[in-house]
Amino acid sequence: MVSIREIKRIFEKIAPERQLPLPAIIEYQTRAEKILEQFAILCNLEAGGDMSKTRLTVNHVKIASVNYNDRIVERKEEQMEFGEWNTDEGDEENE
């Protein structure tokens, strides 16, 4: 579980003037825990999945991190491409 104190510390470092009402902190906490769970699943897969009893290594975590970041970049690129496609079609209608 990500502590409320840790969330406040992170935001103090990144955005010291940001107001953090408790409902927003709790929602952030919930979302962060889901991200951690998804990352743990990727780490487990890199270590061989549920069928393997291989010990999780630093390299498994690093590879899972790279794969996780790649997925984020791919999603952003897909969103940008879709947005461009949407814009291109709209331009043709205006001609």
Biopython code that builds the backbone (N, CA, C, O; Angstrom):
import numpy as np
from Bio.PDB.StructureBuilder import StructureBuilder

atoms = [
    (1, "MET", "N", (0.844, -1.191, 0.000)),
    (1, "MET", "CA", (0.000, 0.000, 0.000)),
    (1, "MET", "C", (0.887, 1.251, 0.000)),
    (1, "MET", "O", (1.871, 1.333, 0.735)),
    (2, "VAL", "N", (0.524, 2.196, -0.820)),
    (2, "VAL", "CA", (1.231, 3.469, -0.872)),
    (2, "VAL", "C", (0.637, 4.364, 0.212)),
    (2, "VAL", "O", (-0.571, 4.596, 0.244)),
    (3, "SER", "N", (1.489, 4.858, 1.090)),
    (3, "SER", "CA", (0.984, 5.632, 2.224)),
    (3, "SER", "C", (0.599, 7.052, 1.816)),
    (3, "SER", "O", (1.138, 7.612, 0.861)),
    (4, "ILE", "N", (-0.324, 7.604, 2.544)),
    (4, "ILE", "CA", (-0.748, 8.991, 2.319)),
    (4, "ILE", "C", (0.436, 9.924, 2.524)),
    (4, "ILE", "O", (0.608, 10.893, 1.785)),
    (5, "ARG", "N", (1.240, 9.632, 3.518)),
    (5, "ARG", "CA", (2.434, 10.453, 3.787)),
    (5, "ARG", "C", (3.371, 10.447, 2.580)),
    (5, "ARG", "O", (3.915, 11.488, 2.212)),
    (6, "GLU", "N", (3.561, 9.279, 1.964)),
    (6, "GLU", "CA", (4.443, 9.178, 0.797)),
    (6, "GLU", "C", (3.865, 9.947, -0.390)),
    (6, "GLU", "O", (4.606, 10.606, -1.119)),
    (7, "ILE", "N", (2.574, 9.871, -0.588)),
    (7, "ILE", "CA", (1.931, 10.620, -1.675)),
    (7, "ILE", "C", (2.130, 12.114, -1.468)),
    (7, "ILE", "O", (2.464, 12.833, -2.410)),
    (8, "LYS", "N", (1.929, 12.581, -0.258)),
    (8, "LYS", "CA", (2.137, 14.003, 0.040)),
    (8, "LYS", "C", (3.589, 14.408, -0.192)),
    (8, "LYS", "O", (3.859, 15.492, -0.710)),
    (9, "ARG", "N", (4.522, 13.541, 0.190)),
    (9, "ARG", "CA", (5.946, 13.828, 0.000)),
    (9, "ARG", "C", (6.276, 13.945, -1.488)),
    (9, "ARG", "O", (7.011, 14.846, -1.893)),
    (10, "ILE", "N", (5.736, 13.042, -2.297)),
    (10, "ILE", "CA", (5.980, 13.078, -3.738)),
    (10, "ILE", "C", (5.452, 14.379, -4.337)),
    (10, "ILE", "O", (6.149, 15.040, -5.106)),
    (11, "PHE", "N", (4.225, 14.743, -3.985)),
    (11, "PHE", "CA", (3.646, 15.980, -4.528)),
    (11, "PHE", "C", (4.346, 17.218, -4.001)),
    (11, "PHE", "O", (4.424, 18.225, -4.705)),
    (12, "GLU", "N", (4.852, 17.168, -2.788)),
    (12, "GLU", "CA", (5.593, 18.303, -2.234)),
    (12, "GLU", "C", (6.852, 18.545, -3.062)),
    (12, "GLU", "O", (7.251, 19.689, -3.279)),
    (13, "LYS", "N", (7.470, 17.466, -3.521)),
    (13, "LYS", "CA", (8.678, 17.573, -4.336)),
    (13, "LYS", "C", (8.356, 18.054, -5.746)),
    (13, "LYS", "O", (9.084, 18.875, -6.303)),
    (14, "ILE", "N", (7.272, 17.548, -6.326)),
    (14, "ILE", "CA", (6.936, 17.845, -7.722)),
    (14, "ILE", "C", (6.147, 19.149, -7.866)),
    (14, "ILE", "O", (6.439, 19.963, -8.742)),
    (15, "ALA", "N", (5.162, 19.337, -7.015)),
    (15, "ALA", "CA", (4.280, 20.514, -7.115)),
    (15, "ALA", "C", (3.970, 21.023, -5.704)),
    (15, "ALA", "O", (2.902, 20.739, -5.160)),
    (16, "PRO", "N", (4.899, 21.771, -5.117)),
    (16, "PRO", "CA", (4.738, 22.187, -3.721)),
    (16, "PRO", "C", (3.510, 23.074, -3.457)),
    (16, "PRO", "O", (3.023, 23.126, -2.328)),
    (17, "GLU", "N", (3.018, 23.754, -4.465)),
    (17, "GLU", "CA", (1.872, 24.641, -4.268)),
    (17, "GLU", "C", (0.529, 23.935, -4.485)),
    (17, "GLU", "O", (-0.527, 24.529, -4.267)),
    (18, "ARG", "N", (0.569, 22.684, -4.909)),
    (18, "ARG", "CA", (-0.658, 21.950, -5.219)),
    (18, "ARG", "C", (-1.411, 21.594, -3.941)),
    (18, "ARG", "O", (-0.833, 21.054, -2.998)),
    (19, "GLN", "N", (-2.688, 21.898, -3.921)),
    (19, "GLN", "CA", (-3.538, 21.497, -2.804)),
    (19, "GLN", "C", (-3.956, 20.048, -3.013)),
    (19, "GLN", "O", (-4.314, 19.654, -4.123)),
    (20, "LEU", "N", (-3.910, 19.264, -1.956)),
    (20, "LEU", "CA", (-4.230, 17.841, -2.040)),
    (20, "LEU", "C", (-5.355, 17.489, -1.079)),
    (20, "LEU", "O", (-5.093, 17.129, 0.069)),
    (21, "PRO", "N", (-6.600, 17.585, -1.526)),
    (21, "PRO", "CA", (-7.701, 17.169, -0.654)),
    (21, "PRO", "C", (-7.662, 15.654, -0.456)),
    (21, "PRO", "O", (-7.206, 14.919, -1.331)),
    (22, "LEU", "N", (-8.130, 15.206, 0.673)),
    (22, "LEU", "CA", (-8.082, 13.796, 1.027)),
    (22, "LEU", "C", (-8.715, 12.882, -0.023)),
    (22, "LEU", "O", (-8.134, 11.842, -0.332)),
    (23, "PRO", "N", (-9.891, 13.223, -0.591)),
    (23, "PRO", "CA", (-10.450, 12.334, -1.621)),
    (23, "PRO", "C", (-9.509, 12.138, -2.821)),
    (23, "PRO", "O", (-9.438, 11.043, -3.379)),
    (24, "ALA", "N", (-8.798, 13.181, -3.210)),
    (24, "ALA", "CA", (-7.848, 13.076, -4.325)),
    (24, "ALA", "C", (-6.670, 12.189, -3.935)),
    (24, "ALA", "O", (-6.196, 11.395, -4.748)),
    (25, "ILE", "N", (-6.201, 12.317, -2.715)),
    (25, "ILE", "CA", (-5.090, 11.485, -2.242)),
    (25, "ILE", "C", (-5.506, 10.018, -2.213)),
    (25, "ILE", "O", (-4.735, 9.147, -2.617)),
    (26, "ILE", "N", (-6.704, 9.740, -1.744)),
    (26, "ILE", "CA", (-7.184, 8.361, -1.667)),
    (26, "ILE", "C", (-7.345, 7.775, -3.073)),
    (26, "ILE", "O", (-7.012, 6.612, -3.299)),
    (27, "GLU", "N", (-7.850, 8.569, -4.011)),
    (27, "GLU", "CA", (-7.975, 8.098, -5.394)),
    (27, "GLU", "C", (-6.605, 7.838, -5.998)),
    (27, "GLU", "O", (-6.408, 6.838, -6.688)),
    (28, "TYR", "N", (-5.661, 8.727, -5.743)),
    (28, "TYR", "CA", (-4.281, 8.546, -6.206)),
    (28, "TYR", "C", (-3.705, 7.253, -5.624)),
    (28, "TYR", "O", (-3.051, 6.484, -6.328)),
    (29, "GLN", "N", (-3.951, 7.028, -4.360)),
    (29, "GLN", "CA", (-3.476, 5.832, -3.668)),
    (29, "GLN", "C", (-4.034, 4.564, -4.327)),
    (29, "GLN", "O", (-3.300, 3.601, -4.550)),
    (30, "THR", "N", (-5.316, 4.573, -4.630)),
    (30, "THR", "CA", (-5.962, 3.426, -5.273)),
    (30, "THR", "C", (-5.349, 3.157, -6.640)),
    (30, "THR", "O", (-5.033, 2.012, -6.966)),
    (31, "ARG", "N", (-5.179, 4.205, -7.440)),
    (31, "ARG", "CA", (-4.623, 4.055, -8.794)),
    (31, "ARG", "C", (-3.167, 3.591, -8.741)),
    (31, "ARG", "O", (-2.753, 2.755, -9.544)),
    (32, "ALA", "N", (-2.395, 4.128, -7.802)),
    (32, "ALA", "CA", (-0.991, 3.732, -7.671)),
    (32, "ALA", "C", (-0.879, 2.253, -7.307)),
    (32, "ALA", "O", (0.005, 1.556, -7.804)),
    (33, "GLU", "N", (-1.759, 1.781, -6.455)),
    (33, "GLU", "CA", (-1.743, 0.369, -6.080)),
    (33, "GLU", "C", (-2.066, -0.520, -7.274)),
    (33, "GLU", "O", (-1.483, -1.594, -7.418)),
    (34, "LYS", "N", (-2.982, -0.090, -8.127)),
    (34, "LYS", "CA", (-3.312, -0.867, -9.329)),
    (34, "LYS", "C", (-2.128, -0.915, -10.283)),
    (34, "LYS", "O", (-1.856, -1.954, -10.885)),
    (35, "ILE", "N", (-1.423, 0.201, -10.423)),
    (35, "ILE", "CA", (-0.230, 0.228, -11.270)),
    (35, "ILE", "C", (0.832, -0.712, -10.708)),
    (35, "ILE", "O", (1.475, -1.444, -11.460)),
    (36, "LEU", "N", (1.017, -0.694, -9.395)),
    (36, "LEU", "CA", (1.990, -1.595, -8.770)),
    (36, "LEU", "C", (1.615, -3.055, -8.991)),
    (36, "LEU", "O", (2.489, -3.888, -9.234)),
    (37, "GLU", "N", (0.334, -3.372, -8.909)),
    (37, "GLU", "CA", (-0.120, -4.745, -9.147)),
    (37, "GLU", "C", (0.159, -5.162, -10.593)),
    (37, "GLU", "O", (0.624, -6.274, -10.841)),
    (38, "GLN", "N", (-0.125, -4.273, -11.541)),
    (38, "GLN", "CA", (0.140, -4.577, -12.951)),
    (38, "GLN", "C", (1.633, -4.788, -13.189)),
    (38, "GLN", "O", (2.028, -5.678, -13.942)),
    (39, "PHE", "N", (2.446, -3.976, -12.553)),
    (39, "PHE", "CA", (3.892, -4.106, -12.698)),
    (39, "PHE", "C", (4.370, -5.415, -12.073)),
    (39, "PHE", "O", (5.270, -6.060, -12.611)),
    (40, "ALA", "N", (3.787, -5.812, -10.954)),
    (40, "ALA", "CA", (4.146, -7.089, -10.325)),
    (40, "ALA", "C", (3.805, -8.255, -11.245)),
    (40, "ALA", "O", (4.545, -9.237, -11.307)),
    (41, "ILE", "N", (2.697, -8.151, -11.954)),
    (41, "ILE", "CA", (2.317, -9.199, -12.915)),
    (41, "ILE", "C", (3.369, -9.295, -14.020)),
    (41, "ILE", "O", (3.776, -10.395, -14.395)),
    (42, "LEU", "N", (3.811, -8.148, -14.541)),
    (42, "LEU", "CA", (4.850, -8.160, -15.578)),
    (42, "LEU", "C", (6.152, -8.751, -15.050)),
    (42, "LEU", "O", (6.808, -9.523, -15.750)),
    (43, "CYS", "N", (6.530, -8.400, -13.830)),
    (43, "CYS", "CA", (7.745, -8.956, -13.229)),
    (43, "CYS", "C", (7.621, -10.469, -13.101)),
    (43, "CYS", "O", (8.567, -11.200, -13.395)),
    (44, "ASN", "N", (6.460, -10.935, -12.663)),
    (44, "ASN", "CA", (6.224, -12.369, -12.529)),
    (44, "ASN", "C", (6.341, -13.069, -13.884)),
    (44, "ASN", "O", (6.928, -14.147, -13.974)),
    (45, "LEU", "N", (5.790, -12.468, -14.930)),
    (45, "LEU", "CA", (5.883, -13.047, -16.271)),
    (45, "LEU", "C", (7.331, -13.118, -16.753)),
    (45, "LEU", "O", (7.736, -14.107, -17.363)),
    (46, "GLU", "N", (8.108, -12.073, -16.480)),
    (46, "GLU", "CA", (9.515, -12.064, -16.884)),
    (46, "GLU", "C", (10.311, -13.141, -16.157)),
    (46, "GLU", "O", (11.297, -13.652, -16.689)),
    (47, "ALA", "N", (9.889, -13.483, -14.951)),
    (47, "ALA", "CA", (10.580, -14.514, -14.171)),
    (47, "ALA", "C", (10.114, -15.914, -14.542)),
    (47, "ALA", "O", (10.571, -16.890, -13.947)),
    (48, "GLY", "N", (9.219, -16.032, -15.508)),
    (48, "GLY", "CA", (8.780, -17.339, -15.958)),
    (48, "GLY", "C", (7.328, -17.630, -15.719)),
    (48, "GLY", "O", (6.861, -18.721, -16.047)),
    (49, "GLY", "N", (6.604, -16.708, -15.166)),
    (49, "GLY", "CA", (5.174, -16.896, -14.934)),
    (49, "GLY", "C", (4.894, -17.792, -13.742)),
    (49, "GLY", "O", (5.786, -18.114, -12.958)),
    (50, "ASP", "N", (3.640, -18.187, -13.624)),
    (50, "ASP", "CA", (3.205, -18.979, -12.476)),
    (50, "ASP", "C", (3.740, -20.406, -12.492)),
    (50, "ASP", "O", (3.800, -21.051, -11.445)),
    (51, "MET", "N", (4.127, -20.906, -13.657)),
    (51, "MET", "CA", (4.601, -22.288, -13.750)),
    (51, "MET", "C", (6.050, -22.430, -13.300)),
    (51, "MET", "O", (6.520, -23.545, -13.073)),
    (52, "SER", "N", (6.755, -21.326, -13.172)),
    (52, "SER", "CA", (8.168, -21.358, -12.811)),
    (52, "SER", "C", (8.347, -20.937, -11.356)),
    (52, "SER", "O", (7.636, -20.066, -10.854)),
    (53, "LYS", "N", (9.294, -21.562, -10.700)),
    (53, "LYS", "CA", (9.612, -21.175, -9.325)),
    (53, "LYS", "C", (10.922, -20.389, -9.286)),
    (53, "LYS", "O", (11.583, -20.295, -8.252)),
    (54, "THR", "N", (11.275, -19.829, -10.438)),
    (54, "THR", "CA", (12.492, -19.038, -10.539)),
    (54, "THR", "C", (12.405, -17.823, -9.625)),
    (54, "THR", "O", (11.373, -17.158, -9.541)),
    (55, "ARG", "N", (13.494, -17.554, -8.956)),
    (55, "ARG", "CA", (13.563, -16.386, -8.080)),
    (55, "ARG", "C", (13.540, -15.115, -8.918)),
    (55, "ARG", "O", (14.211, -15.037, -9.947)),
    (56, "LEU", "N", (12.779, -14.128, -8.486)),
    (56, "LEU", "CA", (12.734, -12.838, -9.172)),
    (56, "LEU", "C", (14.084, -12.152, -8.999)),
    (56, "LEU", "O", (14.590, -12.018, -7.885)),
    (57, "THR", "N", (14.657, -11.721, -10.122)),
    (57, "THR", "CA", (15.961, -11.065, -10.074)),
    (57, "THR", "C", (15.821, -9.591, -10.440)),
    (57, "THR", "O", (14.771, -9.140, -10.897)),
    (58, "VAL", "N", (16.894, -8.865, -10.229)),
    (58, "VAL", "CA", (16.942, -7.452, -10.610)),
    (58, "VAL", "C", (16.724, -7.317, -12.115)),
    (58, "VAL", "O", (16.034, -6.402, -12.562)),
    (59, "ASN", "N", (17.304, -8.217, -12.889)),
    (59, "ASN", "CA", (17.140, -8.161, -14.349)),
    (59, "ASN", "C", (15.699, -8.381, -14.763)),
    (59, "ASN", "O", (15.233, -7.740, -15.705)),
    (60, "HIS", "N", (14.974, -9.270, -14.088)),
    (60, "HIS", "CA", (13.555, -9.461, -14.397)),
    (60, "HIS", "C", (12.791, -8.152, -14.197)),
    (60, "HIS", "O", (11.954, -7.775, -15.017)),
    (61, "VAL", "N", (13.091, -7.473, -13.101)),
    (61, "VAL", "CA", (12.409, -6.215, -12.795)),
    (61, "VAL", "C", (12.764, -5.151, -13.833)),
    (61, "VAL", "O", (11.897, -4.399, -14.280)),
    (62, "LYS", "N", (14.034, -5.091, -14.212)),
    (62, "LYS", "CA", (14.459, -4.108, -15.213)),
    (62, "LYS", "C", (13.778, -4.356, -16.559)),
    (62, "LYS", "O", (13.301, -3.421, -17.203)),
    (63, "ILE", "N", (13.737, -5.616, -16.976)),
    (63, "ILE", "CA", (13.100, -5.952, -18.249)),
    (63, "ILE", "C", (11.610, -5.640, -18.193)),
    (63, "ILE", "O", (11.049, -5.106, -19.150)),
    (64, "ALA", "N", (10.969, -5.969, -17.080)),
    (64, "ALA", "CA", (9.547, -5.662, -16.924)),
    (64, "ALA", "C", (9.317, -4.159, -16.995)),
    (64, "ALA", "O", (8.323, -3.711, -17.566)),
    (65, "SER", "N", (10.221, -3.381, -16.425)),
    (65, "SER", "CA", (10.101, -1.924, -16.457)),
    (65, "SER", "C", (10.196, -1.404, -17.888)),
    (65, "SER", "O", (9.415, -0.543, -18.294)),
    (66, "VAL", "N", (11.149, -1.925, -18.645)),
    (66, "VAL", "CA", (11.295, -1.512, -20.044)),
    (66, "VAL", "C", (10.032, -1.870, -20.824)),
    (66, "VAL", "O", (9.520, -1.055, -21.590)),
    (67, "ASN", "N", (9.531, -3.092, -20.627)),
    (67, "ASN", "CA", (8.314, -3.519, -21.322)),
    (67, "ASN", "C", (7.117, -2.662, -20.922)),
    (67, "ASN", "O", (6.294, -2.318, -21.770)),
    (68, "TYR", "N", (7.012, -2.319, -19.654)),
    (68, "TYR", "CA", (5.912, -1.481, -19.166)),
    (68, "TYR", "C", (5.984, -0.102, -19.823)),
    (68, "TYR", "O", (4.975, 0.425, -20.292)),
    (69, "ASN", "N", (7.180, 0.472, -19.850)),
    (69, "ASN", "CA", (7.358, 1.786, -20.473)),
    (69, "ASN", "C", (7.079, 1.737, -21.974)),
    (69, "ASN", "O", (6.509, 2.673, -22.536)),
    (70, "ASP", "N", (7.483, 0.638, -22.623)),
    (70, "ASP", "CA", (7.210, 0.489, -24.053)),
    (70, "ASP", "C", (5.710, 0.471, -24.320)),
    (70, "ASP", "O", (5.245, 1.061, -25.296)),
    (71, "ARG", "N", (4.958, -0.198, -23.466)),
    (71, "ARG", "CA", (3.498, -0.239, -23.634)),
    (71, "ARG", "C", (2.892, 1.152, -23.524)),
    (71, "ARG", "O", (1.972, 1.496, -24.266)),
    (72, "ILE", "N", (3.405, 1.940, -22.607)),
    (72, "ILE", "CA", (2.899, 3.311, -22.437)),
    (72, "ILE", "C", (3.202, 4.136, -23.688)),
    (72, "ILE", "O", (2.342, 4.869, -24.176)),
    (73, "VAL", "N", (4.419, 4.016, -24.200)),
    (73, "VAL", "CA", (4.808, 4.760, -25.397)),
    (73, "VAL", "C", (3.957, 4.327, -26.595)),
    (73, "VAL", "O", (3.515, 5.164, -27.382)),
    (74, "GLU", "N", (3.728, 3.008, -26.729)),
    (74, "GLU", "CA", (2.900, 2.514, -27.831)),
    (74, "GLU", "C", (1.487, 3.078, -27.763)),
    (74, "GLU", "O", (0.917, 3.458, -28.786)),
    (75, "ARG", "N", (0.922, 3.132, -26.565)),
    (75, "ARG", "CA", (-0.435, 3.676, -26.411)),
    (75, "ARG", "C", (-0.471, 5.143, -26.793)),
    (75, "ARG", "O", (-1.406, 5.593, -27.455)),
    (76, "LYS", "N", (0.550, 5.898, -26.377)),
    (76, "LYS", "CA", (0.597, 7.314, -26.725)),
    (76, "LYS", "C", (0.708, 7.495, -28.232)),
    (76, "LYS", "O", (0.056, 8.365, -28.810)),
    (77, "GLU", "N", (1.540, 6.665, -28.869)),
    (77, "GLU", "CA", (1.696, 6.760, -30.319)),
    (77, "GLU", "C", (0.398, 6.413, -31.034)),
    (77, "GLU", "O", (0.036, 7.056, -32.018)),
    (78, "GLU", "N", (-0.306, 5.390, -30.537)),
    (78, "GLU", "CA", (-1.596, 5.019, -31.139)),
    (78, "GLU", "C", (-2.600, 6.155, -30.993)),
    (78, "GLU", "O", (-3.356, 6.446, -31.921)),
    (79, "GLN", "N", (-2.607, 6.792, -29.832)),
    (79, "GLN", "CA", (-3.531, 7.902, -29.616)),
    (79, "GLN", "C", (-3.190, 9.063, -30.536)),
    (79, "GLN", "O", (-4.086, 9.717, -31.069)),
    (80, "MET", "N", (-1.904, 9.321, -30.724)),
    (80, "MET", "CA", (-1.500, 10.405, -31.612)),
    (80, "MET", "C", (-1.889, 10.090, -33.055)),
    (80, "MET", "O", (-2.380, 10.961, -33.772)),
    (81, "GLU", "N", (-1.667, 8.833, -33.484)),
    (81, "GLU", "CA", (-2.022, 8.445, -34.841)),
    (81, "GLU", "C", (-3.520, 8.549, -35.064)),
    (81, "GLU", "O", (-3.963, 9.026, -36.109)),
    (82, "PHE", "N", (-4.295, 8.111, -34.100)),
    (82, "PHE", "CA", (-5.745, 8.190, -34.221)),
    (82, "PHE", "C", (-6.183, 9.645, -34.280)),
    (82, "PHE", "O", (-7.069, 10.004, -35.056)),
    (83, "GLY", "N", (-5.567, 10.469, -33.469)),
    (83, "GLY", "CA", (-5.887, 11.890, -33.476)),
    (83, "GLY", "C", (-5.568, 12.526, -34.810)),
    (83, "GLY", "O", (-6.344, 13.335, -35.319)),
    (84, "GLU", "N", (-4.403, 12.157, -35.394)),
    (84, "GLU", "CA", (-4.024, 12.687, -36.699)),
    (84, "GLU", "C", (-4.990, 12.203, -37.774)),
    (84, "GLU", "O", (-5.380, 12.965, -38.660)),
    (85, "TRP", "N", (-5.371, 10.936, -37.689)),
    (85, "TRP", "CA", (-6.317, 10.376, -38.651)),
    (85, "TRP", "C", (-7.642, 11.112, -38.568)),
    (85, "TRP", "O", (-8.260, 11.431, -39.584)),
    (86, "ASN", "N", (-8.064, 11.374, -37.350)),
    (86, "ASN", "CA", (-9.305, 12.096, -37.125)),
    (86, "ASN", "C", (-9.208, 13.501, -37.710)),
    (86, "ASN", "O", (-10.150, 13.965, -38.352)),
    (87, "THR", "N", (-8.094, 14.178, -37.499)),
    (87, "THR", "CA", (-7.889, 15.526, -37.984)),
    (87, "THR", "C", (-7.843, 15.551, -39.513)),
    (87, "THR", "O", (-8.449, 16.421, -40.139)),
    (88, "ASP", "N", (-7.121, 14.593, -40.116)),
    (88, "ASP", "CA", (-7.012, 14.540, -41.573)),
    (88, "ASP", "C", (-8.392, 14.402, -42.211)),
    (88, "ASP", "O", (-8.700, 15.072, -43.196)),
    (89, "GLU", "N", (-9.203, 13.540, -41.647)),
    (89, "GLU", "CA", (-10.534, 13.317, -42.228)),
    (89, "GLU", "C", (-11.387, 14.574, -42.106)),
    (89, "GLU", "O", (-12.157, 14.904, -43.007)),
    (90, "GLY", "N", (-11.242, 15.265, -40.993)),
    (90, "GLY", "CA", (-12.000, 16.486, -40.805)),
    (90, "GLY", "C", (-11.607, 17.570, -41.783)),
    (90, "GLY", "O", (-12.448, 18.355, -42.222)),
    (91, "ASP", "N", (-10.302, 17.616, -42.133)),
    (91, "ASP", "CA", (-9.816, 18.601, -43.091)),
    (91, "ASP", "C", (-10.392, 18.359, -44.474)),
    (91, "ASP", "O", (-10.706, 19.309, -45.190)),
    (92, "GLU", "N", (-10.534, 17.092, -44.861)),
    (92, "GLU", "CA", (-11.067, 16.776, -46.175)),
    (92, "GLU", "C", (-12.523, 17.213, -46.299)),
    (92, "GLU", "O", (-12.958, 17.636, -47.370)),
    (93, "GLU", "N", (-13.269, 17.112, -45.213)),
    (93, "GLU", "CA", (-14.667, 17.514, -45.253)),
    (93, "GLU", "C", (-14.824, 19.008, -45.432)),
    (93, "GLU", "O", (-15.803, 19.472, -46.017)),
    (94, "ASN", "N", (-13.845, 19.775, -44.920)),
    (94, "ASN", "CA", (-13.914, 21.226, -44.988)),
    (94, "ASN", "C", (-13.496, 21.763, -46.354)),
    (94, "ASN", "O", (-13.726, 22.939, -46.636)),
    (95, "GLU", "N", (-12.889, 20.937, -47.217)),
    (95, "GLU", "CA", (-12.412, 21.412, -48.524)),
    (95, "GLU", "C", (-13.511, 21.477, -49.538)),
    (95, "GLU", "O", (-13.272, 21.856, -50.684)),
]
sb = StructureBuilder()
sb.init_structure("model")
sb.init_model(0)
sb.init_chain("A")
sb.init_seg("    ")
for serial, (resi, resn, name, xyz) in enumerate(atoms, 1):
    if name == "N":
        sb.init_residue(resn, " ", resi, " ")
    sb.init_atom(name, np.array(xyz, "f"), 0.0, 1.0, " ", f" {name:<3s}", serial, name[0])
structure = sb.get_structure()
